[in-house]
């Protein structure tokens, strides 16, 4: 009788510790580093979308080039990074014209004097597919400027 109790106690302890097959975590946690052109992304947001389009998106903030997202269903995801910066608005029309002239001299002709988003959607490595397994995952994203059109 004592052996049966000992075996039952050992099985209960193993199940509680997650040592039995099928008793591990059912969700994924993913963390890592995010860089753009070799520099850590300061502030932003990362979103993981189911690659098949079925299910909910999940995401988290990027701070100091690092992120962590918990509670994701395992499986293939599309990782999208959005980085932002504080935008200082011009206090006068003259200042706005000066900034626009400086931007044109630097080669920027898009009309945005001080854009808030700092990583274009088509940056190399953005919207990459990643596969997450249950438990802890590490996935670094090293994004680069998009290739120039010819």
N, C-alpha and C positions, 0 to 999 in steps of 0.2 A: 504494500500500500504506500509506503514511504517513497518507493521508486517512482510510482505513478505520479505522486504529488511533486516530486523533484523534476520529473520530465515535464509536467504541466507548467511548473513555475519557470523552467528554463525556456520553454516555448513562448510563454507569455512575455518573458524578459526580452527574448530575441525579436518578437513581433514589435514590442514597444520601442526597441532600439533600431528598428527598420532593417534588420539583418535577414529577414525571410524574403524570398523572391516575391515581387509584386507589392512590397510594403514600403518602397522608397517614395521620394517626392513625385508628385504627378504634374508639377509645374516647373517651368524653367526660370532661372535667374541668369541674366546676362550683364556683364560689365566689361569695361575696357577703356581704351584711350581713343580720342578723336583728334586728328590733326588735319590741317589744311595747308598745303604747300610747306610741309615740314614743321609748322608751328602749332602748338596746342590750341584748340578751339576754346576761347575764353568762356563765353556764355552762349548757350543755345539749347536745343531740344532734339532728342532722337526719338523716332517713332518706328515701331516694328509692326508691319501690316502682314497678315497672312498672305502668302504668295498666291494661293488659289482664290483669294478674294472672299473667302468664307470665314466669318468670325470677326471679332473686334480688334481694333488697333490698340496697342499699348505703348507707352513711352515714358520718358523721364527727362529730367534736365541734365544738361552738360555744364559742369562747373570746373574751371581750371583744366579743361581738356580731358575730364574723366566723367563717366556715367555709370549708372547701375539701374536696371529695370527688373522688377520682380513680378511673379505671378503670371508669367506668359505660358500659354499652352505650347507644348513642344511642337516642332515641325518647321517647315521652310517659311521664312519671313523675308520681307523686303525692308531693309534698313534705310531710313531717310534722315538726313541731318539738316537742321536749320540752325544757323548761327546768327546771332544778333549783336548789335552794339548800340550803345547810347548815342542818339543823334542830337547834336547841338544845332538848334535852328538859328538861322541868321536873324539878327535883331533889327536889320534894316535892309532896304532894297540894295543899297550900295554894297553892303557886306555880301549879299547873295550874288551880286554881279561879280564881285572880286573872286569869290569861291568858284563860280562857274568858269571864269577866265583861267584860274589856276588849274582846274580840272582839265580844261581843253589843252593847256600847255603840257600837262602830264600825259596827254593822249587819250583821255576819256571824253567821248562825244555822245554818251548815252543820255545826257541831260540830268543825271542824278548827281547832285553836288556832294551829298553825304549819305549814301544809301544805308538803310538800317540792317538789311540782310547782307551778310558778308560771304556766303557760300552760294553760288548759283545752283539751281536745281540740276543742271546738267554737268556738274563737276564730276571728274573721273572718280569713281568709287562710290558716289552717292547713288542711292536707290539700288544698292547691291543686294543680292540674295544671300541669306545666311541660313544655316540649318541649326536649330536649337534642339538639344536633347533635354530630357527631364533632369533637374538638378542644376549645378553651377556651370555656366558657360563663360568663356572669355573670348571676346571678339573686338579687336582693335580696328578702327577705320582710319585709313590714311588717304585722305582725299587730295586731289590735285586740280588745278585750274583746267577747265575744259579745253580740249584741243581746238586750235583755231580753224575756222572754216577756210577752205581754199577757193 
